[in-house]
Structure formats: C-alpha cells, structure tokens
Amino acid sequence: MRSYGRTDVGIVRNTNQDYIYVNDSKVGPLPNLYIVADGMGGHNAGDYASKYTVENFTMRLAEETGPVYSVLTLIEDTLRTINEELIVKASENPDLEGMGTTFVMCSINEDGQMYVGNIGDSRLYVIDSQIRQITEDHSLVAEMVKKGEIRKEEARFHPKKNVVTRALSALGVVTPDFFNLKLEKGAIVLLCSDGLSNMLSDAEIFETVSEYRDDLSSAVQILIDKANDNGGKDNISVILIKNED
C-alpha cells in the first residue's frame, strides 16, 4: 500500500478545522489506517472535535493488542465511545458547545479487502477505469437528491450544501455507515473533505487522479490547487491510497 495525504486551509477560512491521519503501517489490529475529519463549530470547537476524534480513535485502536472478533464492531464501538466523550467535553466547556466533526476512514488488508466507515459528508471514492463514490453523504442536499427534489448535478452548488444531517457531535450519539468491498490491484482510493468535493466535480477529480496515478503527491497537490483556483471556500483535505499489493 502506498499513500499520500495533505490538508490545506483554503483561501477563505482563517483556520483549518480539518484533521487527517495517514499510516501505511499496522495500527492495533488494522494493517493500515487513513482518516479525514472535518470539524464544525465556532471558536476552536471544530478544531478540537476533529483533532480529538482522530487522535483518540487511532490511540484506542493502537491499544487493542488482543484478538478481535469483528473489525467493524471494533470501529463502531470506538467511535461511539469517542462520541460520548465529545458530549461530556462540551458539557464541561461552554466554548465547545455545538462542536462536531465528520469522519471517514478506511483500512485495506493484504487481500485487497477494504473496510470503510463514515459519518457526515466527507467522502471516500474508488478510482480505477471510472470514479465511484462509495460513501453516502449525510447532508440535507443528499436527502433532497434522494427524494428527487433536486438533481445530483445541482447539489454541489446548492446554498444549503454544507448542512450536515449526521456527525460525531456534542448533540447526541449517532451510528456511522460501514462498507466492506474488494479492491482491484492498482485501484486508487481517495478520501476527502467537502472542501474538495464542493469545489471540483467527480469528473475533474477523476481526470487529475488518472493523469497522476503514479505520482500521488503531485495528484494531491494539484487537486488542492484546483480547489483553491475554484474559490477555496473551505478547508481542503485529500488522501490518496494506491493498492499495489
């Protein structure tokens, strides 16, 4: 497995509330681990939520040294514990009231089986001969698309595109979505915050990654540059992973 990730503040925002984790090596029972979290909340609440979630999630997994019955159950239980801790932290500190974070992660074993967990509107794509969005956005516009109220092409430009309907937050404990799929050799996985997916179409992302599929660091930088060229209205986080095993 080969990967590269980067996060950028963008052009409009003064602070970066995104937080990423990129590790091609073993993390507890997982063979590798990749995460994008996009924090939300006033003051430093969004920064705190994303950083706390990612750091504590990876720490708790690393402490799991015994046999694991179910990887997905372990991930779900760990996220639930962190969600409960965010609620407590917010109750203890008024500056953290209303904080929350999106969360998308994956881990890929030597057989190409990929475990994916997500909550919110940060995304995971698989890119080979085409681009496929694996995760489902937990957002108002995604619900509107499902109901046929707007077309998918309109969602990226809708004025309420940033309204998230589900997140790890101080407002209550929620359940992430989980996916398990087989990756073909040579396939590329993209994790990103909405600072990328709101600024570039899937077709533009596919074109860039396909052109630079052998140079992941350049592909990540070019995606970020293009998002900034298109307005850079939010923090931008991008992780690319190539399944070379």
C-alpha positions as CSV (number, residue, x, y, z in Angstrom):
1,M,0.0,0.0,0.0
2,R,1.3,3.5,-0.9
3,S,-0.3,6.7,0.1
4,Y,0.0,10.4,0.4
5,G,-2.2,13.0,2.2
6,R,-2.3,16.7,2.8
7,T,-4.7,19.3,4.3
8,D,-4.9,22.9,3.3
9,V,-6.7,25.9,4.9
10,G,-8.1,27.1,1.6
11,I,-8.4,30.7,0.6
12,V,-11.5,32.0,2.5
13,R,-11.1,30.4,6.0
14,N,-8.6,31.7,8.6
15,T,-8.2,28.4,10.4
16,N,-8.1,24.8,9.4
17,Q,-10.7,22.6,11.1
18,D,-9.8,19.5,9.1
19,Y,-7.6,16.8,10.6
20,I,-6.1,13.9,8.7
21,Y,-4.3,10.7,9.6
22,V,-2.2,8.7,7.1
23,N,-0.4,5.5,8.2
24,D,0.6,2.6,5.8
25,S,1.7,0.5,8.8
26,K,-0.2,-1.5,11.4
27,V,-2.4,0.3,13.9
28,G,-3.6,-2.2,16.5
29,P,-5.5,-4.9,14.7
30,L,-5.7,-2.9,11.4
31,P,-3.0,-3.3,8.7
32,N,-3.0,0.4,7.9
33,L,-5.3,3.4,8.6
34,Y,-6.4,6.5,6.8
35,I,-8.8,9.2,8.1
36,V,-10.2,12.5,7.1
37,A,-12.2,14.5,9.7
38,D,-13.9,17.9,9.0
39,G,-14.7,19.8,12.2
40,M,-17.5,22.2,12.8
41,G,-18.4,24.7,15.5
42,G,-17.5,28.2,16.5
43,H,-14.3,29.5,18.1
44,N,-11.9,26.5,18.3
45,A,-14.7,23.9,18.7
46,G,-14.4,22.5,15.2
47,D,-10.6,22.2,15.5
48,Y,-11.0,20.5,18.8
49,A,-13.6,18.0,17.7
50,S,-11.8,16.8,14.6
51,K,-8.4,16.6,16.3
52,Y,-9.7,14.9,19.4
53,T,-11.7,12.3,17.4
54,V,-8.8,11.3,15.2
55,E,-6.1,11.3,17.9
56,N,-8.3,9.3,20.3
57,F,-9.6,6.9,17.7
58,T,-6.1,6.0,16.5
59,M,-4.8,5.8,20.1
60,R,-7.6,3.4,21.2
61,L,-7.1,1.2,18.2
62,A,-3.3,1.0,18.8
63,E,-4.0,-0.2,22.3
64,E,-6.0,-3.2,21.0
65,T,-3.4,-5.9,21.1
66,G,-5.7,-9.0,21.6
67,P,-7.8,-10.9,19.1
68,V,-10.6,-9.0,17.5
69,Y,-13.9,-10.8,16.7
70,S,-15.1,-8.1,14.3
71,V,-13.1,-5.2,12.8
72,L,-16.3,-3.3,12.0
73,T,-17.7,-3.8,15.5
74,L,-14.4,-2.5,17.0
75,I,-14.5,0.6,14.8
76,E,-18.2,1.2,15.7
77,D,-17.6,0.8,19.4
78,T,-14.6,3.0,19.4
79,L,-16.4,5.8,17.6
80,R,-19.4,5.5,19.9
81,T,-17.1,5.9,23.0
82,I,-15.5,9.0,21.4
83,N,-18.9,10.4,20.6
84,E,-19.9,10.0,24.2
85,E,-16.7,11.8,25.3
86,L,-17.4,14.7,23.0
87,I,-20.8,15.2,24.7
88,V,-19.1,15.2,28.1
89,K,-16.3,17.6,27.0
90,A,-18.9,20.1,25.6
91,S,-20.9,19.9,28.8
92,E,-17.8,20.9,30.8
93,N,-16.6,23.7,28.5
94,P,-19.1,26.3,27.0
95,D,-16.6,27.1,24.2
96,L,-17.1,23.6,22.9
97,E,-20.9,23.7,22.8
98,G,-22.2,22.6,19.5
99,M,-19.0,21.1,18.3
100,G,-18.9,18.2,15.9
101,T,-16.9,16.5,13.1
102,T,-17.4,14.5,10.0
103,F,-15.4,11.3,9.8
104,V,-14.4,9.0,7.0
105,M,-11.8,6.2,7.4
106,C,-10.6,3.1,5.7
107,S,-8.2,0.2,6.2
108,I,-7.1,-2.2,3.5
109,N,-5.8,-5.7,4.1
110,E,-3.3,-7.7,2.1
111,D,-6.1,-9.4,0.1
112,G,-7.5,-6.1,-1.0
113,Q,-10.5,-6.1,1.3
114,M,-11.3,-2.6,2.4
115,Y,-13.2,-1.6,5.5
116,V,-14.8,1.8,5.3
117,G,-16.6,3.8,8.0
118,N,-18.2,7.3,7.5
119,I,-20.4,9.9,9.1
120,G,-21.2,13.3,7.6
121,D,-20.3,14.5,4.2
122,S,-16.5,13.7,3.9
123,R,-16.2,11.1,1.2
124,L,-14.4,8.0,0.0
125,Y,-14.1,7.3,-3.7
126,V,-12.6,4.3,-5.6
127,I,-10.9,5.3,-8.8
128,D,-9.9,2.8,-11.5
129,S,-11.3,2.9,-15.0
130,Q,-14.0,5.2,-13.5
131,I,-14.7,7.1,-10.3
132,R,-17.2,5.7,-7.8
133,Q,-18.3,7.4,-4.6
134,I,-18.5,4.6,-2.0
135,T,-19.8,6.6,1.0
136,E,-23.1,8.3,1.2
137,D,-23.3,11.9,2.2
138,H,-25.2,12.6,5.4
139,S,-26.4,16.0,4.3
140,L,-29.5,18.0,3.6
141,V,-28.8,18.2,-0.2
142,A,-28.1,14.5,-0.4
143,E,-31.5,13.9,1.1
144,M,-33.0,16.3,-1.4
145,V,-31.4,14.3,-4.2
146,K,-32.7,11.0,-2.9
147,K,-36.2,12.5,-2.8
148,G,-35.9,13.8,-6.3
149,E,-36.3,17.4,-5.2
150,I,-33.0,18.4,-7.0
151,R,-30.7,16.8,-9.5
152,K,-27.3,15.4,-8.3
153,E,-25.6,18.0,-10.6
154,E,-27.3,20.8,-8.7
155,A,-26.3,19.6,-5.2
156,R,-22.7,21.0,-5.4
157,F,-24.0,24.5,-5.9
158,H,-27.0,24.4,-3.6
159,P,-26.9,27.2,-1.0
160,K,-27.5,24.6,1.8
161,K,-24.9,22.1,0.6
162,N,-22.9,22.5,3.8
163,V,-25.8,21.5,6.1
164,V,-24.8,18.1,7.6
165,T,-27.6,15.9,9.0
166,R,-25.4,13.4,10.9
167,A,-22.0,13.9,12.5
168,L,-20.0,12.9,15.6
169,S,-21.1,15.7,17.8
170,A,-22.0,17.0,21.3
171,L,-25.7,16.8,20.3
172,G,-26.0,13.1,20.7
173,V,-24.6,9.6,19.9
174,V,-25.1,8.6,16.2
175,T,-24.3,5.5,14.2
176,P,-21.8,5.7,11.2
177,D,-22.3,3.8,7.9
178,F,-20.0,0.9,7.2
179,F,-18.9,-0.7,3.9
180,N,-16.8,-3.7,3.0
181,L,-15.5,-4.1,-0.5
182,K,-12.8,-5.8,-2.6
183,L,-10.2,-3.5,-4.3
184,E,-8.6,-4.5,-7.5
185,K,-4.9,-4.3,-7.8
186,G,-3.8,-0.8,-9.0
187,A,-7.1,0.8,-7.8
188,I,-6.8,4.2,-6.1
189,V,-8.8,5.2,-3.0
190,L,-9.5,8.9,-2.4
191,L,-10.6,10.3,1.0
192,C,-11.5,13.9,1.1
193,S,-13.4,16.6,3.0
194,D,-16.1,18.6,1.2
195,G,-13.6,21.4,0.6
196,L,-12.5,19.3,-2.3
197,S,-15.8,17.7,-3.4
198,N,-17.7,21.1,-3.3
199,M,-15.0,22.8,-5.5
200,L,-14.4,20.0,-8.1
201,S,-16.7,17.8,-9.9
202,D,-16.2,14.0,-9.8
203,A,-15.1,14.2,-13.5
204,E,-12.4,16.8,-12.6
205,I,-11.2,14.7,-9.7
206,F,-11.1,11.5,-11.9
207,E,-9.2,13.3,-14.7
208,T,-6.5,14.6,-12.3
209,V,-6.0,11.3,-10.4
210,S,-5.9,9.3,-13.6
211,E,-3.2,11.6,-15.1
212,Y,-1.0,11.4,-12.0
213,R,-1.9,8.0,-10.7
214,D,1.8,7.1,-10.4
215,D,2.7,10.3,-8.6
216,L,0.3,10.5,-5.6
217,S,1.9,13.6,-4.0
218,S,1.6,15.6,-7.2
219,A,-2.0,14.4,-7.7
220,V,-2.9,15.5,-4.1
221,Q,-1.2,18.9,-4.6
222,I,-2.9,19.5,-7.9
223,L,-6.3,18.6,-6.6
224,I,-5.8,21.1,-3.7
225,D,-4.5,23.8,-6.1
226,K,-7.6,23.3,-8.4
227,A,-9.9,23.6,-5.4
228,N,-8.3,26.8,-4.4
229,D,-8.4,28.1,-8.0
230,N,-12.1,27.5,-8.0
231,G,-12.6,29.6,-4.9
232,G,-11.1,27.6,-2.0
233,K,-14.2,28.4,0.1
234,D,-13.4,25.7,2.8
235,N,-10.5,23.7,4.2
236,I,-9.4,21.1,1.8
237,S,-8.2,17.6,2.8
238,V,-7.1,14.9,0.4
239,I,-5.7,11.4,0.9
240,L,-4.8,9.1,-2.0
241,I,-4.0,5.4,-1.5
242,K,-2.8,3.0,-4.2
243,N,-3.4,-0.7,-3.8
244,E,-0.2,-2.1,-5.1
245,D,-0.3,-5.4,-3.1
